[in-house]
Amino acid sequence: MLHRLLCLLALSSLCLSSPLGELEKELKKEGVDLDKLHEELKHESEEVEEEFAGKETQDQLNKLRAAYHSCPNGTIEVKTELEINGDLSKDLFEGDIVLTPEQWARALDRDPNATLQRRQALTDLVQMWTPMGTPLIPYSYAVGFPEDKKKVILESLAFWEGRTCVKFRLATSADKNVVEFNHNSAGCSSSVGMVGGKQKVNLGKGCFSVTVVAHEVSHAFGTLHVQSRLDRDNYVIVDTANIQQGKEHNFMKDPPYYGRIDNYGIPYEFGSMQHYHEKAFAINRDKPTIYAKPAFSKYQGSMEAPRASFYDTLLINKMYKCTDKCKNRITCQNNGVQDGSDCNKCFCPKGWTGTNCEKRPANAQVTKLTANQKIKMDVAAGNNGFQEKLFIIEVRHSNFASRNEEHHCRLPSERKSGLSFHRSETTGTRCAAPSDWKSSPRKTLESLDSVSVASPIRLRLSRIRTRCSSGCTMKSRMHSGPRSTSPLF
């Protein structure tokens, strides 16, 4: 009897010290009523299921399911914040955001006339870091934070400092509001905006990469996920039948972002670092939970980027009014905008550089092609991020096609790698597996001007072909991302 009692006590201790148990302990300490929270989230999940259960929606989904290309050679497992968090997401907003009790109350206040939409914007309760225009965020490390992990943090902060007006410095005892990087936690999560006092960016096992840390820091700035935007139904449709039970509530929509009907003029971007992956919360990992609507089907494999896009950065700069302080406006070329971190230059889309985005990066390689020429290259990478290489391909053409029998199935649709075609200011569409080329053997680019490659594994691109025609001369570019000495993925 005593032996059985000791076993029960040991099991009870293990349960209490589990990652989920520790998170719920912290939430209770903050004043979150977990029983009420779970009941409310259950109702939200039921409403999301009901919203997408209509015949018209199901007919659309059936067509999208049928058109989706399965992977004959298997898939590459994706490890985003949502997958890393696992069961922890049951107590987090949209899978990786920690809310205060007041924010939860706002987030769970549904609109009775539009059940899939919240009545009031959560962002109404989100505080911005100050001073507006030149925000400064004090940060610290939890006690015992590993020294070898600090490099990833510093590179992530430098990433944002170099693109926005947000600055960071180590906290002092005089600072009241501090972001603490916490390694004593399972999963990856962050508060949204400035909540006051010491707020944690939780970085457990699997979270120590520039991609993940920059993503969570973006939430600390005040950003939410793209697919929760009010206008998302114009672009995607959610397949609740493939969502893990009880996780459907993560697909609720929010009212206008910070009261801005126009979302600061930022377009809906499938390739945003704050967009869910196409298989977010999926039961069957071979099928999506989010389908791009037919008009945007080319973006199906492009959901969620491995780093902040041009528009992700622009959103932060607009939220914090980064360029309002600039006394003189400058003219930027090639879709560039005034730089939030330096008023005297432009922030350039991928593949452009210079004070006014007027020139290509110094390492660009120019290749002029005729109709019958081919380009063949090997792209390989190790475990320390990836190095950027820019190829400017000048052709007179009407169509562009890429075929590669060695291509890993649906490789580009995964978070870690991809080949994409895009205009300079967007993340564009990622080229999918050979099965995609069977149904559409040629990609018509014409107005597009960029080909991007990002891959943590060996990838061979062969027989990139152009077809010449009269008309415009197009410059395409192929590159493989910035160099990082810390893990990027």
LOKOL-867309 format. One record per residue: residue in one letter; x, y, z of N, C-alpha, C in turn. Coordinates in steps of 0.2 Angstrom, whole numbers, plus 2048, in hexadecimal, padded with zeros to 3 digits. Example, Ala and Ser with C-alpha at 12.3 -4.5 7.8 and 13.67 -1.06 7.14 Angstrom:
2
a8427E482783E7EA8278427F0827/s8407F58238447FB824840800827/
//
This chain:
489
m8047FA800800800800804806800/l80A80680480E80C80581280D7FE/h8148077FB8178077F481380B7EF/r80C8097EF80780B7EA8068137EB/l8068157F280581C7F380B8207F1/l81181D7F28178217F08178227E8/c81581C7E581581D7DD8108227DB/l80A8227DE8058287DD80882F7DE/l80B82F7E380E8367E58138387E0/a8178337DD81C8347D88198367D2/l8148337D08108347CA80D83B7CA/s80A83D7D08078437D180D8497D0/s8138487D381884C7D281A84E7CB/l81A8487C781C8497C081784D7BC/c81184C7BE80B84F7BA80C8577BC/l80D8587C280E85F7C48148637C1/s81985F7C081F8627BD81F8627B5/s81A85F7B281A85F7AB81A8667A8/p81C8667A281C86D79F81587079F/l81086C79D80986F79D8078717A4/g80986D7A980786F7B080B8757B3/e8118767B081587C7B28128827AF/l8108827A980D8877A68068897A9/e8028847AB7FB8867AE7FC8887B5/k8028867B88038897BF8058907BE/e8098927B980A8997B880489D7B6/l80089A7B27FA89E7B07F589F7B6/k7F489A7BA7F089B7C07F38A07C5/k7FA8A17C57FD8A67C97FB8AD7C7/e7FA8AD7C07F98B47BD7F18B57BD/g7ED8B07C07E68B27C17E28AF7BB/v7E48AB7B77E08A87B27DC8A27B4/d7D68A27B37D189D7B57D18977B0/l7D58927B17D688D7AC7D08897AA/d7CC8887AF7C68847AD7C18887A9/k7C088E7AA7BC8937A67BF89479F/l7C689579F7C98957997C8890794/h7C98897977C88847937C1883790/e7BC8857957B58847937B488978D/e7B788F78E7B58947887B9892782/l7BF8907827C288D77C7BF888779/k7BC88377D7B887E77A7B2880776/h7AF8867797A98897757AB88C76F/e7B188F76F7B48927697B588D764/s7B88887667BA8827617B488075E/e7AE87F7627A887D75F7A588175A/e7A688875B7A388D7577A788D750/v7AE88C7517B288C74B7B0886746/e7AF8807497AD87B7467A687C742/e7A287F74679B88174379B88573D/e7A088A73E7A188F7397A388C732/f7A78877327AA88472C7A687E72A/a7A087D72D79C87772C797877726/g79687E72479187F71F79387B718/k78D87A71578E87670E792879709/e79288070879688370379D883705/t79F88470C7A588370E7A887C70D/q7A487770F7A687070E7A886E707/d7A38717027A48706FB7AB8736F9/q7AC8796FB7B387C6FA7B98786FC/l7B88757027BD8727057BE86B702/n7B98687007BA8616FC7BE8626F6/k7BD8686F27C08696EC7C886B6EE/l7C986F6F37D08706F57D386A6F7/r7D08666FB7D385F6FD7D585B6F7/a7D185B6F27D28576EC7D88596E8/a7D88606E87DD8636E47E48636E7/y7E48626EE7EB8636F27EF85D6F0/h7F585E6EE7FA8596EC7FD8556F2/s7FC84F6F37FE84A6F88068496F6/c80A8476FB8118466FA81383F6F9/p81483D6F38168366F181C8346F5/n8218386F78278376FA827838701/g82283A70482283C70B82384370C/t82284571282384D71482984E719/i82B85471983085671E82C858724/e82E85672A82A85873082C85F732/v82786373382786A73582786B73D/k82B86F73F82B87074682B878747/t82587A747824881749822882750/e82188875281F88975981988575B/l81488475780E88175981087975A/e81487675681686F75781A86E75D/i81F87375E82387376481F87376A/n81A87876A816879770811873772/g80F86F76D80B86976E80586B773/d8048677787FE86877D7FE86F780/l80487278180487978480087E780/s7FE87D77A7FA8817767F3882779/k7F187D77D7EA87D77F7E9883784/d7EF8867877EE88B78C7F1892789/l7F38917827F689777F7F189A779/f7F18A07787ED8A47737F08A276C/e7ED8A07687EF89F7617F689A761/g7F68967667FC891766802893769/d80489A76A80A89B76D80A8A2770/i8048A57728048AB7758018AB77C/v8058AE7818038AE7887FF8B4789/l7F88B378B7F48B978C7F38BA794/t7F28C17967F08C279D7E98C179E/p7E78C07A47DF8BF7A57DB8C47A1/e7DD8CA7A17D98CF79E7D98CE796/q7DE8CC7947DF8CB78C7DB8C578B/w7DB8C078F7D78BA78E7CF8BC78E/a7CD8C07927C68C27937C48C578C/r7C88CA78A7C78CD7837C78C877D/a7CC8C477D7CC8BF7787C68BA777/l7C38B977D7BE8B477D7B78B777D/d7B78BE77C7B18C177B7AF8C1774/r7AB8BC7727A98BB76B7A38C0769/d7A38C176379D8C57607978C175F/p7928C276278C8BE7617898BE75A/n78A8C37577888C475078D8C174B/a7938BF74D7988BC74879C8B874C/t79A8B174D79D8AD7527A48AB751/l7A68AC74B7AD8AA74A7B28B074B/q7AF8B674D7B38BC74E7B28BE755/r7B88C17587B78C475F7B48CA75F/r7B18CC7647AD8D27647B18D8764/q7B78D87687BB8DE7697C28DB767/a7C68E07657CD8DE7637D18DD769/l7D58D77697D98D676F7DF8DB76F/t7E08DE7697E68E37697E48EA76C/d7DD8EA76E7DB8F07727DF8F0779/l7E08EA77B7E38EA7827EB8E8781/v7EE8E977B7F58E877B7F88EE77B/q7FD8EF7808018F57808078F477C/m8098FA77980F8FA7758158FC779/w81B8FB7778218FD77A822904779/t82590777D82790F77D82E91077C/p83091677A82B91B77782991A770/m82391B76E82191A76782691E762/g82891A75D82C91D75883491A759/t83591A76083C91776283B913768/p83790D76783690976D83D906770/l83E9057768439027798418FD77E/i8438F677D8418F17818478EE785/p8468EF78B84B8EB79084A8E4790/y84F8E079084F8D97908548D6795/s8528D07978568CC79C8568C579B/y85A8C179E85A8BA79D8588B77A4/a8548B17A48528AE7AA8598AB7AD/v8588AA7B485E8A87B88608A17B5/g8668A07B386989A7B18688997A9/f86789F7A686689E79E86C89C79B/p86C89779787389479487689A790/e87D89A79188189F78E88189E786/d88189878488289677D87B898779/k87689977D86F89B77A86F8A2779/k8728A677C8728AD77C8738B0775/k8788AD7718798AF76B8738AF766/v86F8AA7678698AA7638648B0765/i8648B176B8608B776D8628BD76A/l8698BE76B86C8C576886B8C5761/e86C8C075D86B8C07568648C2754/s85F8BF7588588C07578568C8758/l8598CA75D8588D175F85B8D675A/a8618D47588648D87538618D874C/f85D8D274B8598D27458548D7744/w8508D874A84B8DD74A84E8E474B/e8538E574E8568EC74F8588EE748/g85B8EA74485D8EC73D8588ED738/r8518EB73A84C8EC7358478F1738/t8468F373E8418F77418448FC746/c84090074984290574D843903754/v8418FC7558418F975C8488F875E/k84A8FA7648508F97678508F576D/f8558F176F8558ED77585C8EF779/r85B8EE7808618EF7848608EA78A/l8658E878D8658E47938618E8799/a85D8E579C8598E87A285E8EA7A8/t85C8EF7AB85F8F07B28598F07B7/s85B8F17BD8578F07C38528F57C3/a8538FB7BF84E9007BF8498FF7BA/d8498FA7B58448F97B083E8F67B3/k8388F87B28328F57B482F8F07AF/n8308F27A982D8ED7A48338EA7A0/v8338E37A18398E079E8378D979A/v83A8D87958398D179183E8CD794/e83C8C77978418C27998418BC795/f8478BA7928478B478E8488AE793/n8438AA7938438A479884489D795/h84989A79784A89379484788E799/n84589079E84288B7A383A88A7A1/s83988879B832887799832883793/a82D87F79382C87B78D82887F787/g82A87E78182688177C82988877B/c82688C776828892773822897774/s82289C77881D8A077981F8A777B/s81A8AC77A81C8B377C8158B777E/s8168BC7828108C078380F8C477D/v8098C877C8088CC7768098D3779/g80D8D777680E8DE7788128DF77E/m8118E57818148E678880F8E578D/v8108E079180B8DE79680C8E179D/g8128E479E8148E77A48188E27A9/g81D8E57AD8218E07B18258DC7AD/k8278D67AF82B8D27AC8278CD7A8/q8288CD7A18248C879D8298C4799/k8278BD79982C8B879682B8B778F/v8308B678C8318B37858338AC787/n82F8A77878308A078983489C783/l83989978483D89677F84088F782/g83C88A78183D88378384188077E/k84287977E84687577A842876773/g84787776E84587876784387F765/c84388376984288A76884888F766/f84E88C767853891767856891760/s85289575C85589775585389E754/v8568A174F8548A874E84D8A974B/t84B8A47478448A474583F8A474A/v84089F74F83B89F75483B8A5759/v8418A775B8428AC76083F8B375D/a8418B475783E8BA7538378BA753/h8348B475282D8B375182A8B5758/e82C8B275D8298B476482B8BB766/v8308BE7648328C576682D8C9762/s82B8C775C8268CB75881F8CB75C/h81D8C675F8178C67638188CB769/a81E8CB76C81F8D077181F8D776F/f8208D876981F8DF7668178E1766/g8138DB76580C8DC7658088D975F/t80C8D575B8098D27558058CC757/l8008CA7537FC8C47537FD8C074D/h7FA8BB74C7FB8B77467F68B9740/v7F98B973A7F68BB7347EF8B8732/q7EF8B17337E98AE7317E38B0736/s7E48B373B7DF8B67407DC8BD73E/r7DF8BF7387DC8C67367D58C5734/l7D28CB7347CB8CB7337C98CA72C/d7CE8CB7277CD8CA7207CF8C371E/r7D18BE7227D48B87207D08B471C/d7C98B471D7C48B07197C48B1712/n7C78B77107C88B97097CE8B5705/y7D28B270A7D88AF7077D98A7709/v7D68A570E7D789E7107D089B713/i7D08957137CB8917167CD88C71B/v7CA88B7217CD8867267C9880726/d7CD87A7267CB8737267CA87172D/t7C58727307C48707377C5869739/a7C38657337C385D7347CA85B735/n7CF85F7337D685C7347D986073A/i7D686473E7D98677447D886374A/q7DD86274E7DD85F7547D8861758/q7D485C75B7CE85E75F7D0863765/g7CC8687657CD86D76B7D2873769/k7D58727637D98777607D687C75B/e7D087B75A7CC87F7557CC886756/h7CC88875D7CB88F75F7D189375D/n7D689075B7DC8947597DB897752/f7D589674F7D48987487CE89E748/m7CD8A074E7C88A674F7CB8AC74B/k7C78B17497C98B77467C98BD74B/d7CE8C174A7CE8C774F7CB8CD74B/p7C88D274F7C68D874C7CC8DC749/p7CB8E27467D18E67437D78E6747/y7DC8E67447E38E67487E48ED74B/y7E48ED7517E68F47547E18F9752/g7DB8F77507D68FC74E7D68FE747/r7DB8FB7437DC8FD73C7D98F8738/i7D38FA7357D08F67307D48F472A/d7D98F87287DE8F77237E48F3724/n7E48F172B7EA8ED72D7F18F072B/y7F18F772C7F68FB72B7F88FB724/g7F48F971F7F58F87187FA8F2716/i7FA8EE71B7FE8E871A7FA8E2717/p7FC8E07117F78DB70E7F88D4711/y7F38D07107F38C97137F88C5710/e7FD8C37148038C07128038B9714/f8038B470F8038AD71180A8AB714/g80F8AF7118168AD7138198B1719/s8148B471D8168B87238198B3728/m81E8B572C8208B173281B8B0737/q8168B47378108B473B80A8B0739/h80B8AD7338058A97308068A2732/y80089F734801897736803894730/h80788E73180988972C802886729/e8038847237FD8817207FA87B724/k7FE8787287FC87272C7FC873733/a7FA8797357FA87B73C7F5877740/f7F78747457F287074A7EF86A746/a7F28677417EF86273D7EF85B740/i7EA85773F7EA8507417EE84C73C/n7EC84D7367F084A7307F584E72D/r7FB84D72F80185272D802852725/d7FE84D7227FF84D71A7FA852717/k7F585571B7F08597187F086071C/p7EE8657197EE86C71C7E886D721/t7E98717257E38747297E187A726/i7E587E7227E488471F7E5883718/y7DF8857147E088470C7DF88B70A/a7E488D7057E38937027DD8936FD/k7DA8986FC7D48986F87D68986F1/p7D28956EC7D48946E57D889A6E2/a7D68A06E37D98A66E07E08A66E3/f7E28A36E87E98A46EC7EC89D6EC/s7EA8986E87EC8916E97F48916E9/k7F78956E57FE8956E48028966EA/y7FF8996EF80289B6F68018956FB/q7FE88F6F97FC88A6FE802888701/g8088876FE80E88470181288A704/s81089070481489670681289870D/m80E89571180B89871781189771D/e81289D72081789D72581E89D722/a8228A37248298A372182E8A2727/p8348A072583989F72A83C8A572D/r83A8AB72B83D8B172D8388B672C/a8398BC72F8348C272E8348C4727/s82F8C572482E8C771D82F8CF71C/f82F8D171782F8D97168298DC719/y8238D971881D8DB71B81D8DA723/d8208D57258208D472C8248DA730/t8298DC72C82D8E172F8298E872E/l8268E97288238EF72781D8F072C/l81A8EA72E8148EB7338178ED73A/i81D8EB73C8208ED7438218F5742/n8248F773C8268FE73B82090273B/k81A900739814904739811904740/m8118FE74380E8FE74A81290374F/y81890374E81C90875281E90E74F/k81B91074A81C916746823918746/c82791374382E91474383091A73E/t82D91B73982F92073582C927736/d82892873B82492E73C82993373E/k82F93174183493674483893873E/c83893573883D93773383B93E730/k83F94373083E94A72E83D94A727/n84194672384194671C83F93F719/r83A94071483893A71183D93870B/i83F93270A84393070583F92C700/t84192C6FA83E9286F48429216F4/c83E91C6F48419156F483F9126ED/q84390E6EB84290A6E48409036E6/n83D9006E183C8F96E18388F66E7/n8338FA6E982E8F96EE8318F96F5/g8378FD6F683A8FE6FC836903700/v83790470783490970B83990C70F/q83891271283C91571783E91071D/d84491071E84690B72384490D72A/g84190972E83F90B73584590C73A/s84B90973885090973D85590F73A/d85591173485991773285591B72D/c85392172F84F92572A853927724/n85992672385D92871E85E923718/k85B91D71985B918714855915713/c85491070E84E90C70D84F905710/f8499027128498FB7148478F870D/c84B8F370B84A8F07048478E9705/p8438E87008418E16FF8468DC6FD/k8458D66FE84A8D16FD84D8D26F6/g8548D26F68578D26EF8598D96ED/w8588DE6F185A8E56EF85E8E86F5/t8628ED6F48668F06F98688F76F6/g86C8FB6FA86D9026F88699066FC/t86B90D6FD8679127018609126FF/n85F9126F88589126F585590C6F2/c8589066F48579006F18589006EA/e85D9036E785E9046E08638FF6DD/k8668FA6E186B8F66DF86A8EF6E2/r86D8EA6DE86D8E36E18738E26E6/p8728DD6EA8788DC6EF87E8DA6EC/a8848DB6EF88A8DB6EC88C8D36EA/n8898CF6ED88A8C86EC8868C56E6/a8828C96E387D8C76DE8818C46D8/q87E8BF6D58818BC6CF87D8BD6C9/v87F8C06C487A8C16BE87B8BC6B9/t8768B96B78768B46B18718B66AC/k8738B66A686F8B86A086D8B169C/l8678B069C8658A96998628AA692/t8638A568E85F8A568785A89F688/a85689E683850899684853892685/n85889068385A889684860888689/q86188D68D86688C692863889698/k86788669C8658836A38698866A8/i8668866AE86A8876B486A8816B9/k86F87F6BB86F87A6C087487C6C6/m87287B6CC87587C6D28748786D8/d8788776DC8778746E28778796E8/v8728786EC87187C6F28718786F8/a8768796FC877875702878879708/a87687670E87787A71487887671A/g87B87871F87D87472587887672B/n87A87773187687873787687F739/n87A88373687B88A73987888F735/g87188E73386E89372F86F893728/f86E89872486F89771D87289E71A/q87689D7158798A37128768A570C/e8758AC70B8728AF7058768AF6FF/k8738AD6F98768AD6F38718B06EE/l8728B56EA86D8B86E686F8B76DF/f86B8B46DB86C8B36D48678B76D0/i8698BC6CC8658C06C88658BD6C1/i85F8BA6BF85F8B76B885B8BB6B4/e85E8BE6AF85C8C26AA8598BF6A4/v8538BF6A28508BB69C84B8C0699/r84A8BE6938448C169083F8BB68F/h8398BB6928368B469282E8B6693/s82B8B06938248B06948228AB69A/n8268A669A8248A169F82B89E6A2/f82A89B6A88308996AC82E8926AF/a83288D6AE8308876B18368846B5/s8358806BA83A87D6BE8388766BF/r83C8716BD83B86A6BE8418676C2/n83F8636C684585F6CA8428596CD/e8458536CA84284D6CC84584B6D3/e84B84F6D584E84D6DC84B8516E1/h8468556E084385A6E583F8566EA/h8418586F083D8546F68368566F6/c8328526F782A8536F78288586FB/r82585D6F98228636FC827866701/l82D8666FF833869703831870704/p8308746FF82F87B70082987D704/s82487970581E87B70882087B710/e82587871282787771982B87E71B/r82A87F72282D885724835885723/k83888072383F88072384388171C/s83F88171784288171183E88370B/g84088570583C88770083F88A6FA/l83C88A6F483D88D6EE8378926ED/s8388986EC83289C6EB8338A16E6/f82E8A36E382D8A86DD8298AE6E0/h82C8B46E08288B96E382A8C06E0/r8268C56E18288CC6E082C8CE6E6/s8308D36E58358D56EA8328D66F1/e82C8D96F182A8DB6F88268D56FB/t8258D06F88218CB6FB8258C46FC/t8238C07008268B97018258B56FB/g81F8B66F881E8B26F281B8AB6F3/t81B8A76ED8198A06ED81F89C6ED/r81E8966F18248916F282288C6ED/c82788A6E98268856E482687E6E8/a82187A6E68208746E982386E6E5/a8218686E78248626E58228616DD/p82685B6DA82485A6D381D8596D2/s8198566D78128556D580E85C6D4/d8118616D680E8686D580F86A6CD/w8158686CB81786A6C48138656BF/k81185F6C180D85B6BC80785E6BA/s8048626BF7FD8656BD7FE86C6BA/s80486F6BB8068756B980D8766B7/p80F8736B18168726B081A8796AF/r81787E6AE81A8856AD81788A6B2/k81C88E6B581A8936B981B8996B5/t81589D6B48168A46B18188A96B6/l81E8AC6B58208B16B981E8B86B7/e8218BA6B18208C06AE8218C66B3/s81C8C76B781D8CD6BC8218CC6C2/l8238C56C38278C36C982E8C46C7/d8328C66CD8398C76CB83E8C46D0/s83B8BE6D48408BB6D983F8B46DA/v8448B06DA8448A96DC8488A86E2/s8458A66E78498A56EE84A89E6F0/v84F89C6F38518956F58538966FC/a84F89270185289170885188A709/s85788770B85788070C85C87E712/p85A87A71785F87871C861871719/i85F86E71486186871186486870A/r8678637088698647018638646FC/l8648696F785E8696F286286B6EC/r8608676E78628686E085D86B6DC/l85E8716D885A8746D485C8736CD/s85986F6C985B86E6C28568706BD/r8598716B78558736B18508786B2/i85287E6B584F8846B584E8876AE/r8498876AB8488896A484488F6A3/t84689369E84289969C840898695/r83A89B69383889B68C8388A368A/c83B8A468583C8AB6838368AD67F/s8358B467F82F8B667B8318BE67B/s82D8C167782E8C867682A8CC67C/g82D8D167E82A8D568482F8D7689/c82D8D768F8318DA6948388D5696/t83D8D96988438D569B8428D46A2/m8428CE6A48418CD6AC8478CB6AF/k8488CE6B584E8CC6B984B8C86BF/s84D8C26BF84B8BD6C58518BC6C9/r8508BB6D08568B96D48548B36D8/m85A8B06DA8598AA6DE85E8AB6E3/h85C8A96EA8608AA6EF85E8A66F5/s8638A56FA8618A06FF8628A3706/g8608A970785F8AC70E8658AE711/p8658B271786B8B571A86F8B071E/r8758B271F8798AE7238788AF72A/s8788AA72E8778AA73587C8A5738/t87F8A773E8848A374188089F746/s8798A174887589D74C870899748/p86D89474B868890747862895745/l86189573F85B89973C85589673D/f85588F73C84F88B73C84E887742/
//
